[in-house]
């Protein structure tokens, strides 16, 4: 997947400098958002969408449980 330069240009400077998109989500709502059996990796529709967004913006993704 390629970075979208127009979208990446809209990322606030402080976020771009840090290079990380931080999102919070409830990780206990299968099938949209839940943890793998090792309880380390968020999976489901919502984490997948956030990963795609982060890639388009040329950022790493950090998912935090709320």
Buried (B, 14 or more C-beta within 10 A) or exposed (E): EEEBEEEEEEBEEEEBEBEEBEBEBEBEEEEBBBBEEEEEEBBBEBBEEBBEBBBBBBBEBEBEEE
